[in-house]
Amino acid sequence: CLVENMSKLKILRVIPTAFKGNHVKFKEVYMKKCRSIHIRADEALYIHSDGEVPGKAKELTLSCMKQALTLYL
């Protein structure tokens, strides 16, 4: 899910719509499928991972690993 050129005020309005999947109706929101993505920023930005904040970085590569999650029921 990519968000481009959205004001902070509008982000606050859009976040609650994500719970039902309605955030994709906004023109600034793009949905893409990929196995990995490399993100590069001009300045170090905070990284958020499942509610945790491991730090800041200027570059980040994210990958989806097939069958990497084990669930115990």
All heavy atoms as a GROMACS GRO file, in nm:
protein
  582
    1CYS      N    1   0.085  -0.117   0.000
    1CYS     CA    2   0.000   0.000   0.000
    1CYS      C    3   0.090   0.123   0.000
    1CYS      O    4   0.169   0.143   0.092
    1CYS     CB    5  -0.089  -0.003   0.124
    1CYS     SG    6  -0.192   0.143   0.139
    2LEU      N    7   0.080   0.203  -0.102
    2LEU     CA    8   0.161   0.324  -0.115
    2LEU      C    9   0.070   0.446  -0.106
    2LEU      O   10  -0.038   0.448  -0.165
    2LEU     CB   11   0.234   0.327  -0.249
    2LEU     CG   12   0.322   0.205  -0.279
    2LEU    CD1   13   0.365   0.207  -0.425
    2LEU    CD2   14   0.440   0.202  -0.188
    3VAL      N   15   0.114   0.546  -0.033
    3VAL     CA   16   0.038   0.670  -0.020
    3VAL      C   17   0.127   0.784  -0.069
    3VAL      O   18   0.241   0.796  -0.026
    3VAL     CB   19  -0.004   0.695   0.127
    3VAL    CG1   20  -0.081   0.825   0.139
    3VAL    CG2   21  -0.086   0.579   0.178
    4GLU      N   22   0.074   0.865  -0.160
    4GLU     CA   23   0.154   0.971  -0.221
    4GLU      C   24   0.083   1.105  -0.212
    4GLU      O   25  -0.036   1.116  -0.240
    4GLU     CB   26   0.180   0.934  -0.368
    4GLU     CG   27   0.268   1.030  -0.441
    4GLU     CD   28   0.296   0.980  -0.581
    4GLU    OE1   29   0.204   0.982  -0.664
    4GLU    OE2   30   0.409   0.936  -0.605
    5ASN      N   31   0.158   1.207  -0.171
    5ASN     CA   32   0.109   1.346  -0.167
    5ASN      C   33  -0.023   1.361  -0.093
    5ASN      O   34  -0.118   1.422  -0.143
    5ASN     CB   35   0.095   1.401  -0.309
    5ASN     CG   36   0.227   1.408  -0.382
    5ASN    OD1   37   0.330   1.438  -0.320
    5ASN    ND2   38   0.226   1.380  -0.509
    6MET      N   39  -0.029   1.309   0.028
    6MET     CA   40  -0.150   1.322   0.109
    6MET      C   41  -0.118   1.408   0.230
    6MET      O   42  -0.018   1.386   0.298
    6MET     CB   43  -0.199   1.184   0.153
    6MET     CG   44  -0.332   1.189   0.226
    6MET     SD   45  -0.392   1.025   0.275
    6MET     CE   46  -0.450   0.960   0.120
    7SER      N   47  -0.203   1.506   0.257
    7SER     CA   48  -0.181   1.594   0.372
    7SER      C   49  -0.198   1.515   0.502
    7SER      O   50  -0.265   1.413   0.507
    7SER     CB   51  -0.279   1.711   0.370
    7SER     OG   52  -0.410   1.665   0.399
    8LYS      N   53  -0.136   1.565   0.609
    8LYS     CA   54  -0.147   1.499   0.739
    8LYS      C   55  -0.292   1.493   0.786
    8LYS      O   56  -0.335   1.394   0.844
    8LYS     CB   57  -0.060   1.570   0.841
    8LYS     CG   58   0.087   1.554   0.815
    8LYS     CD   59   0.171   1.630   0.916
    8LYS     CE   60   0.318   1.619   0.881
    8LYS     NZ   61   0.402   1.696   0.972
    9LEU      N   62  -0.366   1.597   0.760
    9LEU     CA   63  -0.506   1.600   0.799
    9LEU      C   64  -0.586   1.491   0.727
    9LEU      O   65  -0.666   1.420   0.787
    9LEU     CB   66  -0.567   1.738   0.772
    9LEU     CG   67  -0.712   1.757   0.814
    9LEU    CD1   68  -0.729   1.735   0.964
    9LEU    CD2   69  -0.761   1.896   0.776
   10LYS      N   70  -0.561   1.475   0.598
   10LYS     CA   71  -0.633   1.373   0.521
   10LYS      C   72  -0.590   1.233   0.565
   10LYS      O   73  -0.673   1.142   0.569
   10LYS     CB   74  -0.611   1.391   0.371
   10LYS     CG   75  -0.702   1.304   0.288
   10LYS     CD   76  -0.704   1.345   0.144
   10LYS     CE   77  -0.806   1.265   0.065
   10LYS     NZ   78  -0.809   1.303  -0.075
   11ILE      N   79  -0.464   1.215   0.600
   11ILE     CA   80  -0.418   1.085   0.649
   11ILE      C   81  -0.498   1.044   0.772
   11ILE      O   82  -0.540   0.930   0.785
   11ILE     CB   83  -0.267   1.088   0.680
   11ILE    CG1   84  -0.186   1.096   0.551
   11ILE    CG2   85  -0.225   0.965   0.762
   11ILE    CD1   86  -0.038   1.119   0.570
   12LEU      N   87  -0.522   1.140   0.860
   12LEU     CA   88  -0.601   1.111   0.980
   12LEU      C   89  -0.743   1.067   0.946
   12LEU      O   90  -0.802   0.986   1.016
   12LEU     CB   91  -0.605   1.233   1.073
   12LEU     CG   92  -0.473   1.269   1.140
   12LEU    CD1   93  -0.487   1.400   1.217
   12LEU    CD2   94  -0.427   1.157   1.231
   13ARG      N   95  -0.797   1.120   0.836
   13ARG     CA   96  -0.932   1.080   0.792
   13ARG      C   97  -0.930   0.944   0.723
   13ARG      O   98  -1.027   0.869   0.729
   13ARG     CB   99  -0.989   1.184   0.697
   13ARG     CG  100  -1.027   1.314   0.765
   13ARG     CD  101  -1.116   1.404   0.679
   13ARG     NE  102  -1.104   1.388   0.536
   13ARG     CZ  103  -1.057   1.482   0.453
   13ARG    NH1  104  -1.020   1.599   0.499
   13ARG    NH2  105  -1.052   1.460   0.324
   14VAL      N  106  -0.820   0.911   0.656
   14VAL     CA  107  -0.812   0.788   0.577
   14VAL      C  108  -0.781   0.665   0.664
   14VAL      O  109  -0.834   0.556   0.639
   14VAL     CB  110  -0.707   0.802   0.465
   14VAL    CG1  111  -0.681   0.670   0.395
   14VAL    CG2  112  -0.752   0.906   0.364
   15ILE      N  113  -0.698   0.679   0.766
   15ILE     CA  114  -0.656   0.564   0.847
   15ILE      C  115  -0.773   0.480   0.897
   15ILE      O  116  -0.770   0.358   0.883
   15ILE     CB  117  -0.563   0.609   0.962
   15ILE    CG1  118  -0.427   0.649   0.904
   15ILE    CG2  119  -0.547   0.499   1.066
   15ILE    CD1  120  -0.330   0.706   1.004
   16PRO      N  121  -0.879   0.539   0.952
   16PRO     CA  122  -0.990   0.454   0.999
   16PRO      C  123  -1.058   0.374   0.887
   16PRO      O  124  -1.113   0.267   0.912
   16PRO     CB  125  -1.089   0.554   1.060
   16PRO     CG  126  -1.007   0.674   1.094
   16PRO     CD  127  -0.900   0.680   0.989
   17THR      N  128  -1.051   0.421   0.764
   17THR     CA  129  -1.115   0.350   0.653
   17THR      C  130  -1.036   0.224   0.614
   17THR      O  131  -1.091   0.136   0.547
   17THR     CB  132  -1.130   0.440   0.528
   17THR    OG1  133  -1.001   0.469   0.474
   17THR    CG2  134  -1.203   0.569   0.562
   18ALA      N  135  -0.910   0.215   0.656
   18ALA     CA  136  -0.826   0.100   0.621
   18ALA      C  137  -0.875  -0.028   0.687
   18ALA      O  138  -0.853  -0.137   0.634
   18ALA     CB  139  -0.681   0.127   0.660
   19PHE      N  140  -0.942  -0.019   0.801
   19PHE     CA  141  -0.989  -0.138   0.870
   19PHE      C  142  -1.090  -0.218   0.788
   19PHE      O  143  -1.099  -0.340   0.802
   19PHE     CB  144  -1.048  -0.101   1.007
   19PHE     CG  145  -0.946  -0.047   1.102
   19PHE    CD1  146  -0.940   0.088   1.129
   19PHE    CD2  147  -0.853  -0.131   1.162
   19PHE    CE1  148  -0.844   0.140   1.215
   19PHE    CE2  149  -0.756  -0.082   1.248
   19PHE     CZ  150  -0.752   0.054   1.275
   20LYS      N  151  -1.164  -0.152   0.703
   20LYS     CA  152  -1.261  -0.221   0.616
   20LYS      C  153  -1.214  -0.226   0.471
   20LYS      O  154  -1.289  -0.267   0.383
   20LYS     CB  155  -1.398  -0.152   0.625
   20LYS     CG  156  -1.463  -0.169   0.759
   20LYS     CD  157  -1.605  -0.116   0.759
   20LYS     CE  158  -1.669  -0.141   0.893
   20LYS     NZ  159  -1.808  -0.097   0.898
   21GLY      N  160  -1.092  -0.180   0.444
   21GLY     CA  161  -1.038  -0.184   0.309
   21GLY      C  162  -1.083  -0.070   0.219
   21GLY      O  163  -1.057  -0.072   0.099
   22ASN      N  164  -1.149   0.030   0.275
   22ASN     CA  165  -1.201   0.140   0.194
   22ASN      C  166  -1.096   0.247   0.162
   22ASN      O  167  -1.123   0.339   0.087
   22ASN     CB  168  -1.322   0.204   0.263
   22ASN     CG  169  -1.439   0.109   0.269
   22ASN    OD1  170  -1.459   0.028   0.179
   22ASN    ND2  171  -1.516   0.116   0.375
   23HIS      N  172  -0.976   0.235   0.218
   23HIS     CA  173  -0.870   0.333   0.191
   23HIS      C  174  -0.826   0.332   0.044
   23HIS      O  175  -0.775   0.429  -0.006
   23HIS     CB  176  -0.750   0.308   0.283
   23HIS     CG  177  -0.687   0.174   0.265
   23HIS    ND1  178  -0.754   0.056   0.293
   23HIS    CD2  179  -0.565   0.138   0.221
   23HIS    CE1  180  -0.674  -0.045   0.267
   23HIS    NE2  181  -0.559   0.002   0.224
   24VAL      N  182  -0.851   0.222  -0.025
   24VAL     CA  183  -0.810   0.212  -0.165
   24VAL      C  184  -0.893   0.301  -0.258
   24VAL      O  185  -0.857   0.319  -0.374
   24VAL     CB  186  -0.814   0.065  -0.214
   24VAL    CG1  187  -0.718  -0.021  -0.135
   24VAL    CG2  188  -0.954   0.009  -0.207
   25LYS      N  189  -1.002   0.357  -0.207
   25LYS     CA  190  -1.087   0.444  -0.288
   25LYS      C  191  -1.029   0.585  -0.303
   25LYS      O  192  -1.076   0.661  -0.387
   25LYS     CB  193  -1.227   0.452  -0.228
   25LYS     CG  194  -1.300   0.319  -0.229
   25LYS     CD  195  -1.435   0.329  -0.164
   25LYS     CE  196  -1.504   0.194  -0.161
   25LYS     NZ  197  -1.632   0.200  -0.092
   26PHE      N  198  -0.928   0.619  -0.224
   26PHE     CA  199  -0.869   0.753  -0.230
   26PHE      C  200  -0.764   0.758  -0.341
   26PHE      O  201  -0.685   0.665  -0.357
   26PHE     CB  202  -0.806   0.790  -0.096
   26PHE     CG  203  -0.908   0.809   0.013
   26PHE    CD1  204  -0.954   0.702   0.087
   26PHE    CD2  205  -0.958   0.935   0.041
   26PHE    CE1  206  -1.048   0.719   0.188
   26PHE    CE2  207  -1.053   0.954   0.140
   26PHE     CZ  208  -1.098   0.845   0.214
   27LYS      N  209  -0.762   0.867  -0.417
   27LYS     CA  210  -0.673   0.878  -0.533
   27LYS      C  211  -0.525   0.875  -0.496
   27LYS      O  212  -0.441   0.839  -0.579
   27LYS     CB  213  -0.704   1.004  -0.613
   27LYS     CG  214  -0.676   1.132  -0.536
   27LYS     CD  215  -0.708   1.256  -0.617
   27LYS     CE  216  -0.678   1.379  -0.533
   27LYS     NZ  217  -0.712   1.501  -0.596
   28GLU      N  218  -0.491   0.908  -0.373
   28GLU     CA  219  -0.351   0.911  -0.331
   28GLU      C  220  -0.300   0.774  -0.285
   28GLU      O  221  -0.183   0.756  -0.255
   28GLU     CB  222  -0.332   1.010  -0.214
   28GLU     CG  223  -0.369   1.153  -0.246
   28GLU     CD  224  -0.514   1.186  -0.211
   28GLU    OE1  225  -0.595   1.093  -0.189
   28GLU    OE2  226  -0.546   1.304  -0.207
   29VAL      N  227  -0.389   0.675  -0.280
   29VAL     CA  228  -0.354   0.541  -0.231
   29VAL      C  229  -0.341   0.445  -0.350
   29VAL      O  230  -0.431   0.435  -0.433
   29VAL     CB  231  -0.460   0.490  -0.132
   29VAL    CG1  232  -0.429   0.348  -0.086
   29VAL    CG2  233  -0.471   0.583  -0.012
   30TYR      N  234  -0.228   0.375  -0.355
   30TYR     CA  235  -0.202   0.278  -0.462
   30TYR      C  236  -0.173   0.143  -0.398
   30TYR      O  237  -0.098   0.134  -0.302
   30TYR     CB  238  -0.078   0.319  -0.544
   30TYR     CG  239  -0.089   0.456  -0.604
   30TYR    CD1  240  -0.044   0.568  -0.535
   30TYR    CD2  241  -0.144   0.473  -0.730
   30TYR    CE1  242  -0.054   0.694  -0.590
   30TYR    CE2  243  -0.153   0.600  -0.785
   30TYR     CZ  244  -0.109   0.709  -0.715
   30TYR     OH  245  -0.118   0.833  -0.770
   31MET      N  246  -0.231   0.039  -0.454
   31MET     CA  247  -0.204  -0.097  -0.408
   31MET      C  248  -0.121  -0.168  -0.514
   31MET      O  249  -0.156  -0.168  -0.632
   31MET     CB  250  -0.335  -0.173  -0.385
   31MET     CG  251  -0.425  -0.110  -0.279
   31MET     SD  252  -0.351  -0.097  -0.116
   31MET     CE  253  -0.350  -0.268  -0.066
   32LYS      N  254  -0.009  -0.226  -0.472
   32LYS     CA  255   0.080  -0.299  -0.562
   32LYS      C  256   0.116  -0.432  -0.499
   32LYS      O  257   0.121  -0.444  -0.378
   32LYS     CB  258   0.209  -0.219  -0.588
   32LYS     CG  259   0.188  -0.082  -0.648
   32LYS     CD  260   0.148  -0.093  -0.791
   32LYS     CE  261   0.132   0.047  -0.849
   32LYS     NZ  262   0.083   0.045  -0.983
   33LYS      N  263   0.145  -0.532  -0.582
   33LYS     CA  264   0.192  -0.661  -0.534
   33LYS      C  265   0.338  -0.677  -0.574
   33LYS      O  266   0.377  -0.644  -0.686
   33LYS     CB  267   0.110  -0.774  -0.597
   33LYS     CG  268  -0.029  -0.785  -0.543
   33LYS     CD  269  -0.097  -0.906  -0.601
   33LYS     CE  270  -0.238  -0.918  -0.547
   33LYS     NZ  271  -0.304  -1.040  -0.593
   34CYS      N  272   0.417  -0.728  -0.481
   34CYS     CA  273   0.558  -0.753  -0.510
   34CYS      C  274   0.613  -0.852  -0.408
   34CYS      O  275   0.553  -0.875  -0.304
   34CYS     CB  276   0.639  -0.624  -0.508
   34CYS     SG  277   0.639  -0.540  -0.349
   35ARG      N  278   0.727  -0.912  -0.440
   35ARG     CA  279   0.793  -1.003  -0.346
   35ARG      C  280   0.889  -0.928  -0.256
   35ARG      O  281   0.915  -0.970  -0.144
   35ARG     CB  282   0.865  -1.113  -0.422
   35ARG     CG  283   0.769  -1.205  -0.492
   35ARG     CD  284   0.843  -1.312  -0.567
   35ARG     NE  285   0.749  -1.378  -0.656
   35ARG     CZ  286   0.716  -1.504  -0.645
   35ARG    NH1  287   0.770  -1.577  -0.552
   35ARG    NH2  288   0.630  -1.557  -0.728
   36SER      N  289   0.944  -0.818  -0.307
   36SER     CA  290   1.033  -0.735  -0.224
   36SER      C  291   1.027  -0.592  -0.275
   36SER      O  292   0.988  -0.566  -0.388
   36SER     CB  293   1.176  -0.788  -0.227
   36SER     OG  294   1.232  -0.772  -0.355
   37ILE      N  295   1.068  -0.500  -0.187
   37ILE     CA  296   1.067  -0.359  -0.221
   37ILE      C  297   1.186  -0.292  -0.152
   37ILE      O  298   1.221  -0.327  -0.039
   37ILE     CB  299   0.934  -0.291  -0.182
   37ILE    CG1  300   0.930  -0.147  -0.231
   37ILE    CG2  301   0.909  -0.300  -0.034
   37ILE    CD1  302   0.794  -0.080  -0.220
   38HIS      N  303   1.248  -0.200  -0.221
   38HIS     CA  304   1.359  -0.123  -0.166
   38HIS      C  305   1.313   0.023  -0.157
   38HIS      O  306   1.270   0.080  -0.256
   38HIS     CB  307   1.484  -0.134  -0.253
   38HIS     CG  308   1.602  -0.063  -0.196
   38HIS    ND1  309   1.679  -0.119  -0.096
   38HIS    CD2  310   1.655   0.058  -0.221
   38HIS    CE1  311   1.774  -0.034  -0.064
   38HIS    NE2  312   1.762   0.074  -0.138
   39ILE      N  313   1.321   0.080  -0.038
   39ILE     CA  314   1.277   0.217  -0.015
   39ILE      C  315   1.398   0.303   0.018
   39ILE      O  316   1.480   0.265   0.102
   39ILE     CB  317   1.175   0.222   0.101
   39ILE    CG1  318   1.054   0.134   0.068
   39ILE    CG2  319   1.133   0.366   0.130
   39ILE    CD1  320   0.964   0.107   0.187
   40ARG      N  321   1.410   0.417  -0.049
   40ARG     CA  322   1.520   0.510  -0.026
   40ARG      C  323   1.462   0.649   0.001
   40ARG      O  324   1.377   0.696  -0.074
   40ARG     CB  325   1.610   0.515  -0.149
   40ARG     CG  326   1.736   0.592  -0.129
   40ARG     CD  327   1.828   0.586  -0.250
   40ARG     NE  328   1.832   0.448  -0.301
   40ARG     CZ  329   1.850   0.417  -0.429
   40ARG    NH1  330   1.863   0.510  -0.518
   40ARG    NH2  331   1.853   0.292  -0.467
   41ALA      N  332   1.510   0.714   0.107
   41ALA     CA  333   1.462   0.847   0.144
   41ALA      C  334   1.581   0.943   0.152
   41ALA      O  335   1.695   0.901   0.170
   41ALA     CB  336   1.390   0.843   0.278
   42ASP      N  337   1.554   1.072   0.139
   42ASP     CA  338   1.659   1.174   0.148
   42ASP      C  339   1.713   1.189   0.290
   42ASP      O  340   1.829   1.224   0.309
   42ASP     CB  341   1.607   1.309   0.098
   42ASP     CG  342   1.577   1.308  -0.050
   42ASP    OD1  343   1.639   1.229  -0.123
   42ASP    OD2  344   1.491   1.387  -0.093
   43GLU      N  345   1.628   1.162   0.387
   43GLU     CA  346   1.670   1.172   0.527
   43GLU      C  347   1.623   1.047   0.601
   43GLU      O  348   1.532   0.978   0.556
   43GLU     CB  349   1.612   1.297   0.593
   43GLU     CG  350   1.460   1.302   0.591
   43GLU     CD  351   1.405   1.433   0.645
   43GLU    OE1  352   1.415   1.534   0.573
   43GLU    OE2  353   1.355   1.432   0.758
   44ALA      N  354   1.686   1.017   0.713
   44ALA     CA  355   1.650   0.899   0.791
   44ALA      C  356   1.508   0.913   0.846
   44ALA      O  357   1.471   1.017   0.901
   44ALA     CB  358   1.749   0.879   0.906
   45LEU      N  359   1.427   0.809   0.827
   45LEU     CA  360   1.289   0.808   0.872
   45LEU      C  361   1.269   0.694   0.970
   45LEU      O  362   1.338   0.592   0.965
   45LEU     CB  363   1.195   0.790   0.753
   45LEU     CG  364   1.204   0.894   0.643
   45LEU    CD1  365   1.119   0.851   0.524
   45LEU    CD2  366   1.160   1.029   0.694
   46TYR      N  367   1.172   0.708   1.062
   46TYR     CA  368   1.141   0.601   1.156
   46TYR      C  369   1.082   0.482   1.083
   46TYR      O  370   1.003   0.497   0.990
   46TYR     CB  371   1.043   0.649   1.262
   46TYR     CG  372   1.107   0.735   1.368
   46TYR    CD1  373   1.090   0.871   1.369
   46TYR    CD2  374   1.185   0.676   1.467
   46TYR    CE1  375   1.150   0.951   1.465
   46TYR    CE2  376   1.245   0.754   1.564
   46TYR     CZ  377   1.228   0.891   1.563
   46TYR     OH  378   1.288   0.968   1.658
   47ILE      N  379   1.119   0.364   1.128
   47ILE     CA  380   1.067   0.238   1.074
   47ILE      C  381   0.969   0.183   1.177
   47ILE      O  382   1.000   0.178   1.296
   47ILE     CB  383   1.181   0.137   1.053
   47ILE    CG1  384   1.284   0.194   0.956
   47ILE    CG2  385   1.126   0.003   1.004
   47ILE    CD1  386   1.414   0.117   0.957
   48HIS      N  387   0.851   0.144   1.133
   48HIS     CA  388   0.751   0.083   1.220
   48HIS      C  389   0.728  -0.060   1.174
   48HIS      O  390   0.701  -0.084   1.056
   48HIS     CB  391   0.618   0.160   1.215
   48HIS     CG  392   0.629   0.298   1.271
   48HIS    ND1  393   0.592   0.328   1.398
   48HIS    CD2  394   0.673   0.412   1.216
   48HIS    CE1  395   0.612   0.457   1.420
   48HIS    NE2  396   0.662   0.510   1.310
   49SER      N  397   0.739  -0.154   1.265
   49SER     CA  398   0.722  -0.294   1.230
   49SER      C  399   0.632  -0.361   1.333
   49SER      O  400   0.674  -0.386   1.446
   49SER     CB  401   0.858  -0.364   1.226
   49SER     OG  402   0.844  -0.500   1.202
   50ASP      N  403   0.509  -0.387   1.295
   50ASP     CA  404   0.413  -0.454   1.383
   50ASP      C  405   0.403  -0.386   1.519
   50ASP      O  406   0.405  -0.450   1.623
   50ASP     CB  407   0.451  -0.601   1.398
   50ASP     CG  408   0.338  -0.684   1.457
   50ASP    OD1  409   0.221  -0.645   1.442
   50ASP    OD2  410   0.367  -0.786   1.520
   51GLY      N  411   0.397  -0.254   1.517
   51GLY     CA  412   0.384  -0.178   1.640
   51GLY      C  413   0.515  -0.146   1.709
   51GLY      O  414   0.519  -0.068   1.805
   52GLU      N  415   0.624  -0.203   1.664
   52GLU     CA  416   0.756  -0.176   1.721
   52GLU      C  417   0.827  -0.071   1.637
   52GLU      O  418   0.803  -0.059   1.518
   52GLU     CB  419   0.840  -0.304   1.723
   52GLU     CG  420   0.778  -0.418   1.802
   52GLU     CD  421   0.772  -0.388   1.952
   52GLU    OE1  422   0.865  -0.325   2.004
   52GLU    OE2  423   0.673  -0.429   2.015
   53VAL      N  424   0.916   0.005   1.700
   53VAL     CA  425   0.995   0.106   1.629
   53VAL      C  426   1.143   0.071   1.650
   53VAL      O  427   1.204   0.113   1.747
   53VAL     CB  428   0.964   0.248   1.680
   53VAL    CG1  429   1.043   0.351   1.600
   53VAL    CG2  430   0.815   0.277   1.672
   54PRO      N  431   1.201  -0.009   1.557
   54PRO     CA  432   1.340  -0.051   1.574
   54PRO      C  433   1.444   0.059   1.550
   54PRO      O  434   1.560   0.041   1.582
   54PRO     CB  435   1.356  -0.165   1.474
   54PRO     CG  436   1.251  -0.141   1.372
   54PRO     CD  437   1.139  -0.070   1.441
   55GLY      N  438   1.404   0.173   1.493
   55GLY     CA  439   1.499   0.280   1.470
   55GLY      C  440   1.467   0.361   1.346
   55GLY      O  441   1.355   0.361   1.297
   56LYS      N  442   1.570   0.430   1.295
   56LYS     CA  443   1.556   0.513   1.176
   56LYS      C  444   1.652   0.462   1.068
   56LYS      O  445   1.755   0.403   1.100
   56LYS     CB  446   1.594   0.659   1.208
   56LYS     CG  447   1.498   0.731   1.299
   56LYS     CD  448   1.554   0.866   1.336
   56LYS     CE  449   1.469   0.975   1.277
   56LYS     NZ  450   1.517   1.109   1.315
   57ALA      N  451   1.618   0.488   0.942
   57ALA     CA  452   1.704   0.448   0.831
   57ALA      C  453   1.673   0.533   0.708
   57ALA      O  454   1.562   0.582   0.692
   57ALA     CB  455   1.685   0.301   0.798
   58LYS      N  456   1.774   0.549   0.622
   58LYS     CA  457   1.755   0.617   0.493
   58LYS      C  458   1.716   0.517   0.385
   58LYS      O  459   1.655   0.552   0.286
   58LYS     CB  460   1.883   0.688   0.451
   58LYS     CG  461   1.912   0.814   0.526
   58LYS     CD  462   2.032   0.884   0.466
   58LYS     CE  463   2.055   1.016   0.534
   58LYS     NZ  464   2.165   1.090   0.472
   59GLU      N  465   1.757   0.390   0.403
   59GLU     CA  466   1.725   0.286   0.306
   59GLU      C  467   1.674   0.163   0.379
   59GLU      O  468   1.718   0.132   0.490
   59GLU     CB  469   1.848   0.249   0.223
   59GLU     CG  470   1.893   0.361   0.134
   59GLU     CD  471   1.993   0.315   0.029
   59GLU    OE1  472   1.982   0.202  -0.020
   59GLU    OE2  473   2.082   0.395  -0.003
   60LEU      N  474   1.580   0.093   0.314
   60LEU     CA  475   1.519  -0.024   0.374
   60LEU      C  476   1.475  -0.118   0.263
   60LEU      O  477   1.415  -0.075   0.165
   60LEU     CB  478   1.399   0.018   0.458
   60LEU     CG  479   1.319  -0.091   0.527
   60LEU    CD1  480   1.402  -0.156   0.637
   60LEU    CD2  481   1.192  -0.032   0.586
   61THR      N  482   1.507  -0.245   0.276
   61THR     CA  483   1.460  -0.346   0.183
   61THR      C  484   1.370  -0.442   0.260
   61THR      O  485   1.410  -0.495   0.363
   61THR     CB  486   1.577  -0.423   0.119
   61THR    OG1  487   1.660  -0.330   0.049
   61THR    CG2  488   1.527  -0.529   0.022
   62LEU      N  489   1.249  -0.462   0.208
   62LEU     CA  490   1.152  -0.553   0.269
   62LEU      C  491   1.125  -0.667   0.173
   62LEU      O  492   1.110  -0.646   0.053
   62LEU     CB  493   1.021  -0.479   0.298
   62LEU     CG  494   1.033  -0.357   0.388
   62LEU    CD1  495   0.904  -0.278   0.385
   62LEU    CD2  496   1.068  -0.398   0.528
   63SER      N  497   1.118  -0.789   0.227
   63SER     CA  498   1.092  -0.907   0.145
   63SER      C  499   0.987  -0.994   0.209
   63SER      O  500   0.981  -1.004   0.332
   63SER     CB  501   1.220  -0.989   0.128
   63SER     OG  502   1.320  -0.914   0.066
   64CYS      N  503   0.905  -1.058   0.126
   64CYS     CA  504   0.808  -1.156   0.174
   64CYS      C  505   0.870  -1.293   0.154
   64CYS      O  506   0.910  -1.328   0.044
   64CYS     CB  507   0.678  -1.147   0.094
   64CYS     SG  508   0.590  -0.993   0.121
   65MET      N  509   0.878  -1.368   0.263
   65MET     CA  510   0.939  -1.501   0.257
   65MET      C  511   0.829  -1.606   0.260
   65MET      O  512   0.747  -1.609   0.352
   65MET     CB  513   1.035  -1.519   0.373
   65MET     CG  514   1.149  -1.420   0.370
   65MET     SD  515   1.250  -1.423   0.518
   65MET     CE  516   1.314  -1.587   0.511
   66LYS      N  517   0.826  -1.689   0.160
   66LYS     CA  518   0.724  -1.793   0.148
   66LYS      C  519   0.736  -1.892   0.263
   66LYS      O  520   0.845  -1.940   0.294
   66LYS     CB  521   0.739  -1.865   0.015
   66LYS     CG  522   0.623  -1.949  -0.023
   66LYS     CD  523   0.639  -2.001  -0.163
   66LYS     CE  524   0.513  -2.068  -0.209
   66LYS     NZ  525   0.523  -2.113  -0.348
   67GLN      N  526   0.625  -1.918   0.331
   67GLN     CA  527   0.615  -2.013   0.440
   67GLN      C  528   0.713  -1.983   0.555
   67GLN      O  529   0.764  -2.074   0.620
   67GLN     CB  530   0.635  -2.155   0.389
   67GLN     CG  531   0.530  -2.196   0.290
   67GLN     CD  532   0.550  -2.336   0.237
   67GLN    OE1  533   0.658  -2.391   0.247
   67GLN    NE2  534   0.446  -2.392   0.180
   68ALA      N  535   0.741  -1.856   0.581
   68ALA     CA  536   0.834  -1.819   0.688
   68ALA      C  537   0.766  -1.803   0.824
   68ALA      O  538   0.832  -1.793   0.925
   68ALA     CB  539   0.905  -1.688   0.652
   69LEU      N  540   0.634  -1.805   0.826
   69LEU     CA  541   0.560  -1.786   0.951
   69LEU      C  542   0.497  -1.918   0.994
   69LEU      O  543   0.428  -1.984   0.918
   69LEU     CB  544   0.449  -1.681   0.929
   69LEU     CG  545   0.362  -1.646   1.048
   69LEU    CD1  546   0.446  -1.582   1.158
   69LEU    CD2  547   0.253  -1.551   1.006
   70THR      N  548   0.526  -1.957   1.117
   70THR     CA  549   0.469  -2.078   1.172
   70THR      C  550   0.363  -2.041   1.274
   70THR      O  551   0.389  -1.961   1.364
   70THR     CB  552   0.577  -2.164   1.238
   70THR    OG1  553   0.679  -2.194   1.143
   70THR    CG2  554   0.519  -2.294   1.292
   71LEU      N  555   0.244  -2.098   1.261
   71LEU     CA  556   0.136  -2.071   1.354
   71LEU      C  557   0.112  -2.194   1.440
   71LEU      O  558   0.106  -2.306   1.390
   71LEU     CB  559   0.007  -2.035   1.280
   71LEU     CG  560   0.011  -1.910   1.195
   71LEU    CD1  561  -0.120  -1.895   1.120
   71LEU    CD2  562   0.036  -1.788   1.280
   72TYR      N  563   0.099  -2.174   1.569
   72TYR     CA  564   0.066  -2.281   1.663
   72TYR      C  565  -0.073  -2.256   1.717
   72TYR      O  566  -0.100  -2.151   1.774
   72TYR     CB  567   0.168  -2.285   1.778
   72TYR     CG  568   0.307  -2.317   1.732
   72TYR    CD1  569   0.400  -2.216   1.712
   72TYR    CD2  570   0.344  -2.449   1.708
   72TYR    CE1  571   0.528  -2.245   1.670
   72TYR    CE2  572   0.472  -2.479   1.665
   72TYR     CZ  573   0.564  -2.377   1.646
   72TYR     OH  574   0.689  -2.406   1.605
   73LEU      N  575  -0.163  -2.348   1.698
   73LEU     CA  576  -0.300  -2.334   1.745
   73LEU      C  577  -0.327  -2.425   1.862
   73LEU      O  578  -0.278  -2.530   1.875
   73LEU     CB  579  -0.399  -2.364   1.633
   73LEU     CG  580  -0.381  -2.278   1.507
   73LEU    CD1  581  -0.476  -2.326   1.400
   73LEU    CD2  582  -0.408  -2.133   1.541
   0.00000   0.00000   0.00000
